[in-house]
Amino acid sequence: MEGAPNEMSTTFGVFCYGSLRPDDDSGMPWTKDAVLLMKAQPASISGAKLYEDTYASLVFDNCGDDDTCKRTSSIVIGWVLTCSDPALFQRKLEQFDRIEGYIPNDRNSLYQRAIANVCLGDPTMAIGDPVGAQGSLVRAYVYHRPDCHKKYRIQSGDWLKRDLSKNK
């Protein structure tokens, strides 16, 4: 799916679940600039687990070679970031790629990037205008690390609750 001519027109935003989410508390130096000028709304993605491996690491439960992800009961909590300006969105996507160590078509990148359906959360929590109605599914880029160390799973699926997972 990467590199398809209509990829940008069919993808709505970026699902951010770690240091790129606007409410991140890890103190990473890139967070504030990365979310600047983007509107954001809480969201979740089914069929994935969240791990702490130096950074937040999402692992899809069932991904094939084409990154088609199947829904399961595992959920990761995050935000959808988007904007109405296609040129700004492209610049932000390139910025996110650099932050995540993603190189298109390189399976040795720190993170891989897929497109998946993401479920929007409470629009009253949105930053800027709401992205959409609660429960709506939108297509979003998702950075994931299928080969991350899986020692510390964040059971809640919420990066902000990562320290609670280590105490169990």
Secondary structure, DSSP 8 states (H G I E B T S, - for coil): -TT-TTHHHH--EEEE-STTSTT--S--TTHHHHHTT-EEEEEEEESEEEEESSSEEEEESSB-TT--B---S-EEEEEEEE-S-HHHHHHHHHHHHHHHT--TT-TTSSSEEEEEEEEE--GGG-BSS--S-TT-EEEEEEEE-TTS--SSB-TTS-GGGHHHHHT-
